[in-house]
Amino acid sequence: MVTVSAHPDEDSHFLLVRSGGYRCAIPVEAAKLVTRAPRVEALPGSAPRFVGLAQIAGEPAAIVDLHALLDPEGEPGGGHKLTVIVRGPGGISALGLAVDEAFGVAALSIDQPRLDSDPRWISGRSQVSGRVVAVLDPTELFADATSDEKGTFDAG
């Protein structure tokens, strides 16, 4: 549920993105930059979720396909019009999430718990304009984004 709060501390603010058919919310304090998809150097033999390495704002970043993280057994996302640079734990490192669209910032409350089948980097879900949005935990996302573990996402 999108909420407009007179008290900003009651809800957290999130960057809303779409990757394939999935909609996600990234905490704004973790979203360092939203930019057009950069030129990416693919690394042969890397996991399908790993798009490659790119230079963004003068710094190297690993670019990961958010759609492939959400649905590792499904068709690849491929749209990748934008890259959201997410700060890592402690703000030192950054990870690029290849997405199709960034469509706003909203104050959200997690109104649906995470499912047992969710990857650990999904904290729960919320409703935005009648659609389910997965709320991402950047710290856990960093841990899983470069692992070989497979996870699936159920839109609920």
Residue pairs with C-beta under 8 A, 6 or more apart in sequence:
1 108
1 109
1 111
1 126
1 127
1 128
2 106
2 107
2 108
2 126
2 127
2 128
2 129
3 10
3 11
3 107
3 108
3 109
4 107
5 11
5 107
8 107
10 109
11 107
11 108
11 109
12 27
12 107
12 108
13 27
13 28
13 105
13 106
13 107
13 108
14 25
14 26
14 27
14 28
14 105
14 106
14 107
14 108
14 135
15 25
15 26
15 27
15 28
15 31
15 34
15 84
15 102
15 104
15 105
16 23
16 24
16 25
16 102
16 103
16 104
16 105
16 106
16 128
16 133
17 23
17 24
17 25
17 26
17 66
17 82
17 84
17 97
17 99
17 100
17 101
17 102
17 103
18 24
18 99
18 100
18 101
18 103
19 65
19 66
19 67
19 70
19 77
19 79
19 97
19 98
19 99
19 100
20 67
20 70
20 71
20 74
20 75
20 77
20 79
20 100
21 155
22 66
22 67
22 70
22 71
22 134
22 153
22 155
23 128
23 131
23 132
23 133
23 134
24 66
24 70
24 133
24 134
24 135
24 136
25 106
25 108
25 126
25 128
25 133
25 134
25 135
25 136
26 84
26 86
26 97
26 136
26 138
27 136
27 138
28 105
29 87
30 86
30 87
30 138
31 84
31 85
31 86
31 87
32 85
32 86
32 87
32 94
33 56
33 57
33 84
33 85
34 82
34 83
34 84
34 85
34 102
35 56
35 57
35 82
35 83
35 85
36 81
36 82
36 83
37 80
37 81
37 82
37 83
37 98
38 54
38 55
38 56
38 63
38 83
38 96
39 54
39 55
40 51
40 52
40 53
40 54
40 63
41 52
41 53
41 54
42 51
42 52
43 50
43 52
43 53
46 52
47 148
48 65
48 68
48 72
48 76
49 64
49 65
49 68
49 69
49 72
49 145
50 62
50 63
50 64
50 65
50 146
51 63
51 64
51 65
51 80
51 96
51 98
52 62
52 63
53 60
53 61
53 62
53 63
54 60
54 61
54 63
54 83
54 96
55 61
56 83
56 85
56 94
56 96
57 85
59 94
61 83
61 85
61 94
61 95
61 96
62 95
62 96
62 145
62 146
63 83
63 96
63 97
63 98
64 95
64 96
64 97
64 98
64 145
64 146
65 76
65 77
65 80
65 98
66 77
66 97
66 98
66 99
67 74
67 76
67 77
67 78
67 79
67 98
67 100
68 76
68 77
69 119
69 141
69 144
69 145
69 151
70 134
70 152
70 153
71 152
71 153
72 150
72 151
72 152
73 150
73 152
77 98
77 100
79 99
79 100
79 101
80 98
80 99
80 100
81 99
81 100
81 101
82 98
82 99
82 100
82 101
82 102
83 96
83 97
83 98
83 99
84 96
84 97
84 99
84 102
85 94
85 95
85 96
85 97
86 94
86 95
86 96
86 97
86 138
86 141
86 142
87 93
87 94
87 138
88 94
88 95
88 138
88 139
88 142
89 138
89 139
89 142
93 142
95 141
95 142
95 145
106 128
108 126
108 128
108 133
108 135
109 126
110 123
110 124
110 125
110 126
110 135
111 124
111 125
111 126
111 127
112 124
112 125
112 126
112 127
112 132
112 156
113 124
113 125
114 122
114 123
114 124
114 125
115 154
115 156
117 152
117 154
118 134
118 151
118 153
118 154
119 140
119 144
119 151
119 152
119 153
120 137
120 140
120 143
120 144
121 136
121 137
121 138
121 140
121 141
121 143
121 144
122 134
122 135
122 136
122 137
122 153
123 135
123 136
123 137
124 135
125 132
125 133
125 134
125 135
125 156
126 132
126 133
126 135
127 133
132 155
132 156
134 153
134 155
144 151
